[in-house]
Amino acid sequence: MVSAKRYKPGWTDPTVGDAIPQLREAGMKLGADAVVVRSSRSNNDRHTVVEAEAVKYLDQPSSQQAQPQQQSQMQYGPPQTR
């Protein structure tokens, strides 16, 4: 589990998206391939705490196991809607 606490000055409250860079960085330090947001809560004082699960993929095809992946390749994409 990784978490990020974000403060955003001004008139708008911080969002989960504001915390994504910090969550990605924490996940990369752990060697994760992805982070999955599990919860968020706002303290109503311009602070938001977002918790995510760091995920490491272990089942890779043998052709990819020979090539080490760089941790900086982790990307965030918004959830897909159907």
N, C-alpha and C positions, 0 to 999 in steps of 0.2 A: 504494500500500500504506500502510495505517495500522496502528499497533500500540498496545497498552495493556499496562502492567505493573501488576498489582494485588496488593496486600498485604492480608491479612485476619487480624487478630489473633483469638485465641481458639482453639477446639478444632476448627473446621472449616476445610478448605482453601478458597481462593477458587475460583469456578467461572467458566466462560466468560460466564455471565449477569452476573456481577459486573463484567465489563469492558465490557459493552455501552454503558452511558452514555458512557464515555470514548471508545470507538470511534465512536459516533454524533457526538460533539462534534468529533472529528478529521475525520470525513467531511464534516460540515457546513462546517467551515472551508475545505475544498477545493472546496465547491460540489457535493458528491455527493448523489445522490438516495437512495442505499442503501449499506450496507456488507455484505459477504459474508465471514463468518469462514472463513479458509483453514487456520489451524493454531493450536494452543495447546500450551503445555508448562509443566510445573510444576517448580519448583526444589526441591521438598520442604522448603522453609523458609517456607511460607505465602505464597510469591510465585508468581503465574501470569503468563505472557506470552502474549497473544493477538494474532495477526496477522490482518488482514482486508484485503480489496480494496475500495477506494472506487469506486462505480459511478455514472456520470452517464448518464442516458437521453437520447439525441439524437433518436430517431425518435418525434416526438410528432405527433398530429393537428394540423392547421392551426388549429383552434379553440382548442386549448390553448396554442399558441405565442404568441398575442396576449395571454394572461394570464400574467404572470411568477409563478412559484411561489415561495413563501416557503421558505427553507431549513429553518426550524424544523418543517416538516411531515413530515420523515423519521421513520418509525416502525419499530419493531422488532417482529417477530412470530416466535414460535417456529416451527421447521420443521414443516410439515404432514406427517402420517403418513397412509399409505393403508391 
